């Protein structure tokens, strides 16, 4: 399976926008484990995932060609 990863803020410094080929990763919880292993700096910060432009609130299944955004904490007004 291949997904596109888009990162924002400080996270973009160590995870450039890219395509990632995954095996043995079927959901967003498994993806977090995979990303934190490949990008150890990610494990030390708070971040949110969005799957196909929707904030991930619980575990979601991944499909080929999904787009994952990795976002640092943010606030709005």
C-alpha positions in Angstrom: 0.0 0.0 0.0 1.2 3.5 -0.8 0.1 6.7 1.0 1.0 10.3 0.7 2.3 12.1 3.8 2.1 15.9 4.1 3.6 17.5 7.2 3.3 21.0 8.6 5.2 23.3 10.9 8.2 22.0 12.7 7.3 18.5 11.6 8.0 19.4 8.0 11.7 19.9 9.0 12.2 16.2 9.5 9.3 14.7 7.4 9.2 16.2 4.0 6.2 15.6 1.8 6.6 12.2 0.3 5.0 9.0 -0.8 5.5 6.1 1.6 5.1 2.4 0.8 3.7 0.5 3.7 3.4 -3.2 4.5 1.9 -4.6 7.7 0.2 -1.2 8.4 -3.5 -1.2 8.1 -4.8 1.6 10.3 -3.9 5.0 11.8 -2.6 3.6 15.1 -0.2 1.3 13.3 0.8 4.2 11.1 1.7 6.3 14.2 4.0 3.5 15.5 5.6 3.2 12.0 6.2 7.0 11.7 7.6 7.3 15.2 10.0 4.5 14.5 11.2 5.9 11.2 11.2 9.6 12.5 12.2 9.4 16.2 11.8 13.2 16.6 8.1 12.8 16.0 7.8 10.6 19.1 8.9 13.5 21.3 6.2 16.0 20.2 2.4 16.2 20.2 0.8 16.0 16.8 -2.5 15.2 15.1 -3.2 13.2 12.0 -5.7 13.9 9.3 -6.8 11.2 6.9 -8.1 12.6 3.6 -8.6 16.0 5.1 -10.5 14.8 8.2 -8.9 15.0 11.7 -8.4 11.5 13.1 -10.3 11.1 16.4 -10.1 7.3 16.6 -8.5 4.4 14.8 -9.3 4.5 11.1 -8.4 1.9 8.4 -6.0 3.0 5.7 -6.4 2.4 2.0 -4.0 2.6 -0.9 -3.4 6.2 -2.1 -4.8 7.8 1.1 -3.4 11.2 2.1 -2.2 11.6 5.7 -1.4 15.1 7.1 0.7 15.3 10.2 0.1 18.5 12.1 1.7 20.1 15.2 -0.6 21.5 17.9 -2.6 24.5 16.7 -5.2 26.9 18.0 -7.8 29.0 16.3 -9.8 32.1 17.0 
